[in-house]
Amino acid sequence: MSDIVKQTTDTSTPSIVSAATALAANTARIGFAIQNCGTNPLFVLLGDGASTTVFHFVLKAGTGNDDGLGGSLLMMEGIVYTGIVTIDGTTPRYVVLEIAP
């Protein structure tokens, strides 16, 4: 028996971004991940309007840009949020992965 729920070859194109909207709403989304690539905390809100006082998750900073030590948020199985995901922080720098068929 396999634990695979759904297979797909479709993912988003990776790039380092700083926009306040990490992911637009997508009802077809079956998974996503965000990693902080910067040197300041990254505040993540499952919804519109993230701020340093309105957020669901804080992803820890790395010690240097792109050092791989920044915090990550993964929703890859079970219940996956399909609405807009926004971020905030001081000079945000992150990568995001979206998986959708």
Gaussian input, Z-matrix of N, CA and C with variables (Angstrom, degrees):
# hf/3-21g

backbone

0 1
 N
 C     1     B1
 C     2     B2     1     A1
 N     3     B3     2     A2     1     D1
 C     4     B4     3     A3     2     D2
 C     5     B5     4     A4     3     D3
 N     6     B6     5     A5     4     D4
 C     7     B7     6     A6     5     D5
 C     8     B8     7     A7     6     D6
 N     9     B9     8     A8     7     D7
 C    10    B10     9     A9     8     D8
 C    11    B11    10    A10     9     D9
 N    12    B12    11    A11    10    D10
 C    13    B13    12    A12    11    D11
 C    14    B14    13    A13    12    D12
 N    15    B15    14    A14    13    D13
 C    16    B16    15    A15    14    D14
 C    17    B17    16    A16    15    D15
 N    18    B18    17    A17    16    D16
 C    19    B19    18    A18    17    D17
 C    20    B20    19    A19    18    D18
 N    21    B21    20    A20    19    D19
 C    22    B22    21    A21    20    D20
 C    23    B23    22    A22    21    D21
 N    24    B24    23    A23    22    D22
 C    25    B25    24    A24    23    D23
 C    26    B26    25    A25    24    D24
 N    27    B27    26    A26    25    D25
 C    28    B28    27    A27    26    D26
 C    29    B29    28    A28    27    D27
 N    30    B30    29    A29    28    D28
 C    31    B31    30    A30    29    D29
 C    32    B32    31    A31    30    D30
 N    33    B33    32    A32    31    D31
 C    34    B34    33    A33    32    D32
 C    35    B35    34    A34    33    D33
 N    36    B36    35    A35    34    D34
 C    37    B37    36    A36    35    D35
 C    38    B38    37    A37    36    D36
 N    39    B39    38    A38    37    D37
 C    40    B40    39    A39    38    D38
 C    41    B41    40    A40    39    D39
 N    42    B42    41    A41    40    D40
 C    43    B43    42    A42    41    D41
 C    44    B44    43    A43    42    D42
 N    45    B45    44    A44    43    D43
 C    46    B46    45    A45    44    D44
 C    47    B47    46    A46    45    D45
 N    48    B48    47    A47    46    D46
 C    49    B49    48    A48    47    D47
 C    50    B50    49    A49    48    D48
 N    51    B51    50    A50    49    D49
 C    52    B52    51    A51    50    D50
 C    53    B53    52    A52    51    D51
 N    54    B54    53    A53    52    D52
 C    55    B55    54    A54    53    D53
 C    56    B56    55    A55    54    D54
 N    57    B57    56    A56    55    D55
 C    58    B58    57    A57    56    D56
 C    59    B59    58    A58    57    D57
 N    60    B60    59    A59    58    D58
 C    61    B61    60    A60    59    D59
 C    62    B62    61    A61    60    D60
 N    63    B63    62    A62    61    D61
 C    64    B64    63    A63    62    D62
 C    65    B65    64    A64    63    D63
 N    66    B66    65    A65    64    D64
 C    67    B67    66    A66    65    D65
 C    68    B68    67    A67    66    D66
 N    69    B69    68    A68    67    D67
 C    70    B70    69    A69    68    D68
 C    71    B71    70    A70    69    D69
 N    72    B72    71    A71    70    D70
 C    73    B73    72    A72    71    D71
 C    74    B74    73    A73    72    D72
 N    75    B75    74    A74    73    D73
 C    76    B76    75    A75    74    D74
 C    77    B77    76    A76    75    D75
 N    78    B78    77    A77    76    D76
 C    79    B79    78    A78    77    D77
 C    80    B80    79    A79    78    D78
 N    81    B81    80    A80    79    D79
 C    82    B82    81    A81    80    D80
 C    83    B83    82    A82    81    D81
 N    84    B84    83    A83    82    D82
 C    85    B85    84    A84    83    D83
 C    86    B86    85    A85    84    D84
 N    87    B87    86    A86    85    D85
 C    88    B88    87    A87    86    D86
 C    89    B89    88    A88    87    D87
 N    90    B90    89    A89    88    D88
 C    91    B91    90    A90    89    D89
 C    92    B92    91    A91    90    D90
 N    93    B93    92    A92    91    D91
 C    94    B94    93    A93    92    D92
 C    95    B95    94    A94    93    D93
 N    96    B96    95    A95    94    D94
 C    97    B97    96    A96    95    D95
 C    98    B98    97    A97    96    D96
 N    99    B99    98    A98    97    D97
 C   100   B100    99    A99    98    D98
 C   101   B101   100   A100    99    D99
 N   102   B102   101   A101   100   D100
 C   103   B103   102   A102   101   D101
 C   104   B104   103   A103   102   D102
 N   105   B105   104   A104   103   D103
 C   106   B106   105   A105   104   D104
 C   107   B107   106   A106   105   D105
 N   108   B108   107   A107   106   D106
 C   109   B109   108   A108   107   D107
 C   110   B110   109   A109   108   D108
 N   111   B111   110   A110   109   D109
 C   112   B112   111   A111   110   D110
 C   113   B113   112   A112   111   D111
 N   114   B114   113   A113   112   D112
 C   115   B115   114   A114   113   D113
 C   116   B116   115   A115   114   D114
 N   117   B117   116   A116   115   D115
 C   118   B118   117   A117   116   D116
 C   119   B119   118   A118   117   D117
 N   120   B120   119   A119   118   D118
 C   121   B121   120   A120   119   D119
 C   122   B122   121   A121   120   D120
 N   123   B123   122   A122   121   D121
 C   124   B124   123   A123   122   D122
 C   125   B125   124   A124   123   D123
 N   126   B126   125   A125   124   D124
 C   127   B127   126   A126   125   D125
 C   128   B128   127   A127   126   D126
 N   129   B129   128   A128   127   D127
 C   130   B130   129   A129   128   D128
 C   131   B131   130   A130   129   D129
 N   132   B132   131   A131   130   D130
 C   133   B133   132   A132   131   D131
 C   134   B134   133   A133   132   D132
 N   135   B135   134   A134   133   D133
 C   136   B136   135   A135   134   D134
 C   137   B137   136   A136   135   D135
 N   138   B138   137   A137   136   D136
 C   139   B139   138   A138   137   D137
 C   140   B140   139   A139   138   D138
 N   141   B141   140   A140   139   D139
 C   142   B142   141   A141   140   D140
 C   143   B143   142   A142   141   D141
 N   144   B144   143   A143   142   D142
 C   145   B145   144   A144   143   D143
 C   146   B146   145   A145   144   D144
 N   147   B147   146   A146   145   D145
 C   148   B148   147   A147   146   D146
 C   149   B149   148   A148   147   D147
 N   150   B150   149   A149   148   D148
 C   151   B151   150   A150   149   D149
 C   152   B152   151   A151   150   D150
 N   153   B153   152   A152   151   D151
 C   154   B154   153   A153   152   D152
 C   155   B155   154   A154   153   D153
 N   156   B156   155   A155   154   D154
 C   157   B157   156   A156   155   D155
 C   158   B158   157   A157   156   D156
 N   159   B159   158   A158   157   D157
 C   160   B160   159   A159   158   D158
 C   161   B161   160   A160   159   D159
 N   162   B162   161   A161   160   D160
 C   163   B163   162   A162   161   D161
 C   164   B164   163   A163   162   D162
 N   165   B165   164   A164   163   D163
 C   166   B166   165   A165   164   D164
 C   167   B167   166   A166   165   D165
 N   168   B168   167   A167   166   D166
 C   169   B169   168   A168   167   D167
 C   170   B170   169   A169   168   D168
 N   171   B171   170   A170   169   D169
 C   172   B172   171   A171   170   D170
 C   173   B173   172   A172   171   D171
 N   174   B174   173   A173   172   D172
 C   175   B175   174   A174   173   D173
 C   176   B176   175   A175   174   D174
 N   177   B177   176   A176   175   D175
 C   178   B178   177   A177   176   D176
 C   179   B179   178   A178   177   D177
 N   180   B180   179   A179   178   D178
 C   181   B181   180   A180   179   D179
 C   182   B182   181   A181   180   D180
 N   183   B183   182   A182   181   D181
 C   184   B184   183   A183   182   D182
 C   185   B185   184   A184   183   D183
 N   186   B186   185   A185   184   D184
 C   187   B187   186   A186   185   D185
 C   188   B188   187   A187   186   D186
 N   189   B189   188   A188   187   D187
 C   190   B190   189   A189   188   D188
 C   191   B191   190   A190   189   D189
 N   192   B192   191   A191   190   D190
 C   193   B193   192   A192   191   D191
 C   194   B194   193   A193   192   D192
 N   195   B195   194   A194   193   D193
 C   196   B196   195   A195   194   D194
 C   197   B197   196   A196   195   D195
 N   198   B198   197   A197   196   D196
 C   199   B199   198   A198   197   D197
 C   200   B200   199   A199   198   D198
 N   201   B201   200   A200   199   D199
 C   202   B202   201   A201   200   D200
 C   203   B203   202   A202   201   D201
 N   204   B204   203   A203   202   D202
 C   205   B205   204   A204   203   D203
 C   206   B206   205   A205   204   D204
 N   207   B207   206   A206   205   D205
 C   208   B208   207   A207   206   D206
 C   209   B209   208   A208   207   D207
 N   210   B210   209   A209   208   D208
 C   211   B211   210   A210   209   D209
 C   212   B212   211   A211   210   D210
 N   213   B213   212   A212   211   D211
 C   214   B214   213   A213   212   D212
 C   215   B215   214   A214   213   D213
 N   216   B216   215   A215   214   D214
 C   217   B217   216   A216   215   D215
 C   218   B218   217   A217   216   D216
 N   219   B219   218   A218   217   D217
 C   220   B220   219   A219   218   D218
 C   221   B221   220   A220   219   D219
 N   222   B222   221   A221   220   D220
 C   223   B223   222   A222   221   D221
 C   224   B224   223   A223   222   D222
 N   225   B225   224   A224   223   D223
 C   226   B226   225   A225   224   D224
 C   227   B227   226   A226   225   D225
 N   228   B228   227   A227   226   D226
 C   229   B229   228   A228   227   D227
 C   230   B230   229   A229   228   D228
 N   231   B231   230   A230   229   D229
 C   232   B232   231   A231   230   D230
 C   233   B233   232   A232   231   D231
 N   234   B234   233   A233   232   D232
 C   235   B235   234   A234   233   D233
 C   236   B236   235   A235   234   D234
 N   237   B237   236   A236   235   D235
 C   238   B238   237   A237   236   D236
 C   239   B239   238   A238   237   D237
 N   240   B240   239   A239   238   D238
 C   241   B241   240   A240   239   D239
 C   242   B242   241   A241   240   D240
 N   243   B243   242   A242   241   D241
 C   244   B244   243   A243   242   D242
 C   245   B245   244   A244   243   D243
 N   246   B246   245   A245   244   D244
 C   247   B247   246   A246   245   D245
 C   248   B248   247   A247   246   D246
 N   249   B249   248   A248   247   D247
 C   250   B250   249   A249   248   D248
 C   251   B251   250   A250   249   D249
 N   252   B252   251   A251   250   D250
 C   253   B253   252   A252   251   D251
 C   254   B254   253   A253   252   D252
 N   255   B255   254   A254   253   D253
 C   256   B256   255   A255   254   D254
 C   257   B257   256   A256   255   D255
 N   258   B258   257   A257   256   D256
 C   259   B259   258   A258   257   D257
 C   260   B260   259   A259   258   D258
 N   261   B261   260   A260   259   D259
 C   262   B262   261   A261   260   D260
 C   263   B263   262   A262   261   D261
 N   264   B264   263   A263   262   D262
 C   265   B265   264   A264   263   D263
 C   266   B266   265   A265   264   D264
 N   267   B267   266   A266   265   D265
 C   268   B268   267   A267   266   D266
 C   269   B269   268   A268   267   D267
 N   270   B270   269   A269   268   D268
 C   271   B271   270   A270   269   D269
 C   272   B272   271   A271   270   D270
 N   273   B273   272   A272   271   D271
 C   274   B274   273   A273   272   D272
 C   275   B275   274   A274   273   D273
 N   276   B276   275   A275   274   D274
 C   277   B277   276   A276   275   D275
 C   278   B278   277   A277   276   D276
 N   279   B279   278   A278   277   D277
 C   280   B280   279   A279   278   D278
 C   281   B281   280   A280   279   D279
 N   282   B282   281   A281   280   D280
 C   283   B283   282   A282   281   D281
 C   284   B284   283   A283   282   D282
 N   285   B285   284   A284   283   D283
 C   286   B286   285   A285   284   D284
 C   287   B287   286   A286   285   D285
 N   288   B288   287   A287   286   D286
 C   289   B289   288   A288   287   D287
 C   290   B290   289   A289   288   D288
 N   291   B291   290   A290   289   D289
 C   292   B292   291   A291   290   D290
 C   293   B293   292   A292   291   D291
 N   294   B294   293   A293   292   D292
 C   295   B295   294   A294   293   D293
 C   296   B296   295   A295   294   D294
 N   297   B297   296   A296   295   D295
 C   298   B298   297   A297   296   D296
 C   299   B299   298   A298   297   D297
 N   300   B300   299   A299   298   D298
 C   301   B301   300   A300   299   D299
 C   302   B302   301   A301   300   D300

   B1=1.4445
   B2=1.5247
   B3=1.3269
   B4=1.4602
   B5=1.5201
   B6=1.3413
   B7=1.4581
   B8=1.5188
   B9=1.3280
   B10=1.4616
   B11=1.5233
   B12=1.3150
   B13=1.4527
   B14=1.5189
   B15=1.3162
   B16=1.4587
   B17=1.5135
   B18=1.3198
   B19=1.4492
   B20=1.5185
   B21=1.3345
   B22=1.4555
   B23=1.5187
   B24=1.3053
   B25=1.4645
   B26=1.5182
   B27=1.3214
   B28=1.4584
   B29=1.5239
   B30=1.3504
   B31=1.4581
   B32=1.5188
   B33=1.3106
   B34=1.4603
   B35=1.5271
   B36=1.3208
   B37=1.4692
   B38=1.5167
   B39=1.3418
   B40=1.4609
   B41=1.5260
   B42=1.3124
   B43=1.4580
   B44=1.5172
   B45=1.3203
   B46=1.4571
   B47=1.5153
   B48=1.3232
   B49=1.4624
   B50=1.5218
   B51=1.3288
   B52=1.4615
   B53=1.5262
   B54=1.3270
   B55=1.4563
   B56=1.5269
   B57=1.3270
   B58=1.4540
   B59=1.5241
   B60=1.3329
   B61=1.4563
   B62=1.5251
   B63=1.3170
   B64=1.4601
   B65=1.5206
   B66=1.3392
   B67=1.4615
   B68=1.5164
   B69=1.3159
   B70=1.4593
   B71=1.5261
   B72=1.3061
   B73=1.4609
   B74=1.5276
   B75=1.3280
   B76=1.4579
   B77=1.5285
   B78=1.3243
   B79=1.4706
   B80=1.5229
   B81=1.3341
   B82=1.4620
   B83=1.5317
   B84=1.3223
   B85=1.4753
   B86=1.5230
   B87=1.3335
   B88=1.4650
   B89=1.5269
   B90=1.3340
   B91=1.4525
   B92=1.5091
   B93=1.3454
   B94=1.4589
   B95=1.5147
   B96=1.3322
   B97=1.4613
   B98=1.5205
   B99=1.3193
   B100=1.4689
   B101=1.5185
   B102=1.3379
   B103=1.4631
   B104=1.5134
   B105=1.3307
   B106=1.4558
   B107=1.5288
   B108=1.3287
   B109=1.4767
   B110=1.5241
   B111=1.3362
   B112=1.4560
   B113=1.5122
   B114=1.3351
   B115=1.4634
   B116=1.5300
   B117=1.3397
   B118=1.4634
   B119=1.5232
   B120=1.3384
   B121=1.4603
   B122=1.5321
   B123=1.3316
   B124=1.4562
   B125=1.5233
   B126=1.3200
   B127=1.4584
   B128=1.5249
   B129=1.3272
   B130=1.4584
   B131=1.5220
   B132=1.3349
   B133=1.4615
   B134=1.5178
   B135=1.3173
   B136=1.4597
   B137=1.5225
   B138=1.3213
   B139=1.4528
   B140=1.5152
   B141=1.3058
   B142=1.4653
   B143=1.5208
   B144=1.3339
   B145=1.4598
   B146=1.5112
   B147=1.3084
   B148=1.4673
   B149=1.5249
   B150=1.3241
   B151=1.4606
   B152=1.5189
   B153=1.3037
   B154=1.4630
   B155=1.5250
   B156=1.3360
   B157=1.4603
   B158=1.5258
   B159=1.3423
   B160=1.4637
   B161=1.5264
   B162=1.3266
   B163=1.4703
   B164=1.5281
   B165=1.3222
   B166=1.4630
   B167=1.5240
   B168=1.3324
   B169=1.4580
   B170=1.5222
   B171=1.3274
   B172=1.4599
   B173=1.5271
   B174=1.3312
   B175=1.4578
   B176=1.5171
   B177=1.3293
   B178=1.4644
   B179=1.5254
   B180=1.3068
   B181=1.4632
   B182=1.5155
   B183=1.3235
   B184=1.4571
   B185=1.5193
   B186=1.3122
   B187=1.4557
   B188=1.5255
   B189=1.3268
   B190=1.4603
   B191=1.5154
   B192=1.3258
   B193=1.4607
   B194=1.5205
   B195=1.3160
   B196=1.4642
   B197=1.5299
   B198=1.3406
   B199=1.4653
   B200=1.5313
   B201=1.3306
   B202=1.4574
   B203=1.5054
   B204=1.3215
   B205=1.4653
   B206=1.5253
   B207=1.3394
   B208=1.4586
   B209=1.5191
   B210=1.3158
   B211=1.4534
   B212=1.5154
   B213=1.3396
   B214=1.4635
   B215=1.5113
   B216=1.3036
   B217=1.4591
   B218=1.5167
   B219=1.3246
   B220=1.4603
   B221=1.5171
   B222=1.3068
   B223=1.4619
   B224=1.5212
   B225=1.3109
   B226=1.4580
   B227=1.5247
   B228=1.3205
   B229=1.4515
   B230=1.5196
   B231=1.3095
   B232=1.4563
   B233=1.5210
   B234=1.3012
   B235=1.4590
   B236=1.5234
   B237=1.3304
   B238=1.4627
   B239=1.5239
   B240=1.3175
   B241=1.4638
   B242=1.5266
   B243=1.3436
   B244=1.4691
   B245=1.5231
   B246=1.3133
   B247=1.4643
   B248=1.5185
   B249=1.3308
   B250=1.4719
   B251=1.5257
   B252=1.3250
   B253=1.4655
   B254=1.5227
   B255=1.3444
   B256=1.4626
   B257=1.5260
   B258=1.3306
   B259=1.4644
   B260=1.5232
   B261=1.3249
   B262=1.4560
   B263=1.5212
   B264=1.3130
   B265=1.4534
   B266=1.5190
   B267=1.3175
   B268=1.4561
   B269=1.5229
   B270=1.3142
   B271=1.4794
   B272=1.5289
   B273=1.3481
   B274=1.4606
   B275=1.5255
   B276=1.3213
   B277=1.4698
   B278=1.5252
   B279=1.3260
   B280=1.4628
   B281=1.5200
   B282=1.3259
   B283=1.4614
   B284=1.5115
   B285=1.3287
   B286=1.4472
   B287=1.5163
   B288=1.3083
   B289=1.4579
   B290=1.5207
   B291=1.3195
   B292=1.4637
   B293=1.5157
   B294=1.3256
   B295=1.4468
   B296=1.5164
   B297=1.3322
   B298=1.4573
   B299=1.5216
   B300=1.3229
   B301=1.4663
   B302=1.5114
   A1=108.68
   A2=117.07
   A3=122.70
   A4=110.71
   A5=116.17
   A6=120.99
   A7=111.67
   A8=118.04
   A9=121.62
   A10=109.20
   A11=116.21
   A12=121.72
   A13=110.47
   A14=117.09
   A15=122.12
   A16=108.27
   A17=116.57
   A18=121.01
   A19=109.27
   A20=116.47
   A21=121.77
   A22=108.69
   A23=115.62
   A24=120.23
   A25=110.71
   A26=118.25
   A27=122.44
   A28=111.38
   A29=115.59
   A30=121.63
   A31=108.44
   A32=116.27
   A33=121.09
   A34=109.62
   A35=116.16
   A36=121.06
   A37=108.93
   A38=119.45
   A39=120.96
   A40=112.70
   A41=115.81
   A42=122.58
   A43=107.55
   A44=116.42
   A45=120.80
   A46=107.77
   A47=116.55
   A48=121.20
   A49=110.68
   A50=115.22
   A51=120.87
   A52=111.45
   A53=117.65
   A54=121.51
   A55=111.29
   A56=115.73
   A57=120.88
   A58=112.22
   A59=118.02
   A60=120.76
   A61=108.37
   A62=115.77
   A63=120.46
   A64=110.21
   A65=117.03
   A66=122.38
   A67=109.79
   A68=116.01
   A69=120.77
   A70=107.94
   A71=116.87
   A72=120.47
   A73=109.04
   A74=116.70
   A75=121.54
   A76=108.05
   A77=117.25
   A78=120.50
   A79=112.56
   A80=117.94
   A81=121.49
   A82=112.45
   A83=117.89
   A84=121.44
   A85=110.71
   A86=116.14
   A87=120.69
   A88=111.79
   A89=116.90
   A90=120.99
   A91=111.19
   A92=116.06
   A93=120.46
   A94=110.23
   A95=114.55
   A96=121.60
   A97=108.39
   A98=116.54
   A99=123.37
   A100=106.98
   A101=117.10
   A102=120.88
   A103=109.35
   A104=116.20
   A105=122.43
   A106=108.27
   A107=117.13
   A108=122.23
   A109=111.63
   A110=117.06
   A111=121.03
   A112=113.56
   A113=114.52
   A114=121.75
   A115=112.76
   A116=116.19
   A117=122.08
   A118=108.65
   A119=118.02
   A120=120.08
   A121=111.13
   A122=116.52
   A123=123.03
   A124=107.88
   A125=116.98
   A126=123.10
   A127=108.68
   A128=117.15
   A129=122.48
   A130=109.40
   A131=115.84
   A132=122.10
   A133=109.23
   A134=116.68
   A135=121.28
   A136=106.24
   A137=115.97
   A138=123.37
   A139=109.14
   A140=116.50
   A141=122.33
   A142=110.28
   A143=117.24
   A144=120.81
   A145=116.07
   A146=118.20
   A147=120.23
   A148=110.57
   A149=115.98
   A150=122.10
   A151=107.34
   A152=116.60
   A153=120.05
   A154=112.08
   A155=116.87
   A156=120.74
   A157=112.72
   A158=118.18
   A159=122.83
   A160=107.29
   A161=116.62
   A162=121.12
   A163=109.16
   A164=116.12
   A165=121.97
   A166=111.96
   A167=116.72
   A168=121.73
   A169=109.98
   A170=116.94
   A171=122.84
   A172=106.20
   A173=115.70
   A174=120.16
   A175=108.57
   A176=116.55
   A177=120.51
   A178=111.05
   A179=115.05
   A180=122.60
   A181=110.46
   A182=115.45
   A183=121.19
   A184=109.05
   A185=117.87
   A186=120.86
   A187=111.28
   A188=116.45
   A189=123.46
   A190=108.41
   A191=117.27
   A192=119.74
   A193=111.05
   A194=115.67
   A195=123.60
   A196=113.88
   A197=118.21
   A198=119.86
   A199=112.91
   A200=117.28
   A201=120.95
   A202=114.90
   A203=117.70
   A204=121.10
   A205=113.68
   A206=117.69
   A207=121.25
   A208=111.31
   A209=115.19
   A210=121.41
   A211=112.80
   A212=115.03
   A213=121.87
   A214=110.75
   A215=115.73
   A216=124.14
   A217=106.74
   A218=117.12
   A219=121.52
   A220=110.54
   A221=116.22
   A222=123.14
   A223=105.56
   A224=115.86
   A225=121.62
   A226=113.77
   A227=117.53
   A228=119.53
   A229=109.52
   A230=115.33
   A231=119.46
   A232=110.30
   A233=117.33
   A234=121.64
   A235=108.26
   A236=116.42
   A237=122.52
   A238=108.01
   A239=116.26
   A240=123.02
   A241=109.37
   A242=117.29
   A243=121.63
   A244=113.59
   A245=118.00
   A246=121.51
   A247=111.83
   A248=115.53
   A249=121.78
   A250=109.93
   A251=116.25
   A252=122.85
   A253=106.58
   A254=116.64
   A255=120.73
   A256=109.97
   A257=114.79
   A258=120.70
   A259=110.38
   A260=115.87
   A261=122.53
   A262=107.72
   A263=115.34
   A264=121.61
   A265=109.43
   A266=115.78
   A267=121.82
   A268=108.38
   A269=116.53
   A270=123.82
   A271=111.51
   A272=117.01
   A273=119.89
   A274=112.51
   A275=114.84
   A276=122.58
   A277=105.58
   A278=116.51
   A279=119.49
   A280=110.64
   A281=115.54
   A282=122.83
   A283=107.97
   A284=114.94
   A285=120.59
   A286=108.98
   A287=115.78
   A288=123.04
   A289=107.82
   A290=116.08
   A291=120.67
   A292=107.63
   A293=115.97
   A294=121.18
   A295=107.73
   A296=114.87
   A297=121.65
   A298=107.90
   A299=116.53
   A300=118.48
   A301=112.66
   D1=140.60
   D2=-177.93
   D3=-104.00
   D4=147.63
   D5=175.66
   D6=-89.23
   D7=-0.64
   D8=-179.27
   D9=-71.39
   D10=124.96
   D11=179.59
   D12=-90.37
   D13=-41.82
   D14=-178.91
   D15=-153.35
   D16=140.07
   D17=176.64
   D18=-110.40
   D19=145.26
   D20=177.09
   D21=-155.88
   D22=155.62
   D23=175.17
   D24=-111.27
   D25=7.73
   D26=-176.55
   D27=-97.91
   D28=121.66
   D29=175.19
   D30=-136.31
   D31=167.61
   D32=175.50
   D33=-76.37
   D34=160.42
   D35=177.09
   D36=-83.34
   D37=125.03
   D38=-176.53
   D39=-73.90
   D40=140.44
   D41=171.38
   D42=-163.19
   D43=154.36
   D44=176.47
   D45=-80.62
   D46=127.66
   D47=-175.17
   D48=-129.28
   D49=165.65
   D50=176.17
   D51=-133.99
   D52=4.42
   D53=-177.67
   D54=-64.45
   D55=152.82
   D56=-179.02
   D57=-71.52
   D58=-25.85
   D59=176.64
   D60=-97.29
   D61=109.56
   D62=179.17
   D63=-77.89
   D64=-41.07
   D65=179.19
   D66=-142.84
   D67=132.51
   D68=170.99
   D69=-74.80
   D70=158.04
   D71=176.25
   D72=-58.37
   D73=140.45
   D74=-179.20
   D75=-153.40
   D76=103.19
   D77=-177.94
   D78=-67.66
   D79=-14.70
   D80=177.86
   D81=-87.85
   D82=-6.15
   D83=-177.25
   D84=-59.77
   D85=132.63
   D86=176.48
   D87=-116.31
   D88=-1.71
   D89=176.09
   D90=179.71
   D91=155.22
   D92=173.71
   D93=-156.19
   D94=159.99
   D95=177.00
   D96=-145.69
   D97=145.69
   D98=174.98
   D99=-130.91
   D100=134.55
   D101=173.55
   D102=-125.91
   D103=133.56
   D104=175.83
   D105=-75.04
   D106=121.00
   D107=179.05
   D108=-104.98
   D109=0.98
   D110=-175.13
   D111=-101.03
   D112=-173.53
   D113=-177.40
   D114=-106.84
   D115=15.41
   D116=175.76
   D117=-130.74
   D118=152.62
   D119=177.96
   D120=-56.90
   D121=147.71
   D122=178.55
   D123=-115.39
   D124=123.14
   D125=-177.52
   D126=-97.91
   D127=125.17
   D128=-173.86
   D129=-118.48
   D130=130.08
   D131=177.80
   D132=-120.01
   D133=129.68
   D134=171.13
   D135=-81.76
   D136=84.61
   D137=-175.37
   D138=150.20
   D139=-175.05
   D140=-178.14
   D141=-94.89
   D142=136.49
   D143=172.25
   D144=99.63
   D145=35.61
   D146=177.65
   D147=-58.52
   D148=146.04
   D149=174.40
   D150=-150.30
   D151=178.12
   D152=178.79
   D153=-75.13
   D154=-4.69
   D155=175.82
   D156=-119.22
   D157=-9.42
   D158=177.77
   D159=-127.40
   D160=104.02
   D161=-175.93
   D162=-162.39
   D163=162.62
   D164=174.14
   D165=-103.42
   D166=-31.76
   D167=-176.24
   D168=-137.83
   D169=146.30
   D170=169.58
   D171=-117.17
   D172=120.82
   D173=177.96
   D174=-96.06
   D175=124.40
   D176=-175.63
   D177=-63.03
   D178=154.15
   D179=179.91
   D180=-81.56
   D181=158.09
   D182=170.03
   D183=-86.72
   D184=174.60
   D185=177.46
   D186=-86.24
   D187=-15.95
   D188=175.90
   D189=-152.89
   D190=156.71
   D191=178.59
   D192=-56.05
   D193=133.87
   D194=172.62
   D195=60.41
   D196=29.80
   D197=-179.29
   D198=-87.83
   D199=-1.87
   D200=178.97
   D201=80.74
   D202=4.24
   D203=-177.65
   D204=-96.89
   D205=-5.54
   D206=179.77
   D207=-70.45
   D208=152.17
   D209=-179.13
   D210=-65.48
   D211=158.52
   D212=-179.44
   D213=-130.61
   D214=152.08
   D215=172.88
   D216=-125.21
   D217=124.89
   D218=179.21
   D219=-125.05
   D220=132.00
   D221=168.90
   D222=-128.70
   D223=90.07
   D224=-174.06
   D225=-118.73
   D226=-6.35
   D227=-179.79
   D228=-154.36
   D229=166.52
   D230=-177.94
   D231=69.11
   D232=-134.47
   D233=179.24
   D234=-81.66
   D235=123.76
   D236=-179.89
   D237=-117.88
   D238=123.75
   D239=178.72
   D240=-67.82
   D241=132.16
   D242=-177.02
   D243=-113.98
   D244=3.85
   D245=179.59
   D246=-85.20
   D247=-174.00
   D248=178.08
   D249=-65.34
   D250=142.27
   D251=176.22
   D252=-122.26
   D253=122.24
   D254=-179.19
   D255=-119.11
   D256=160.02
   D257=-178.52
   D258=-133.55
   D259=163.24
   D260=173.56
   D261=-152.89
   D262=165.34
   D263=178.93
   D264=153.72
   D265=176.10
   D266=177.08
   D267=-82.98
   D268=118.90
   D269=-176.58
   D270=43.85
   D271=62.50
   D272=-178.18
   D273=-60.50
   D274=143.24
   D275=-179.68
   D276=-149.03
   D277=115.40
   D278=-174.61
   D279=-154.17
   D280=165.00
   D281=169.79
   D282=-118.88
   D283=150.59
   D284=-179.71
   D285=-134.93
   D286=142.47
   D287=176.56
   D288=-122.37
   D289=128.67
   D290=175.14
   D291=-122.20
   D292=132.64
   D293=176.29
   D294=-114.51
   D295=124.64
   D296=-180.00
   D297=-150.76
   D298=144.37
   D299=178.03
   D300=-71.60

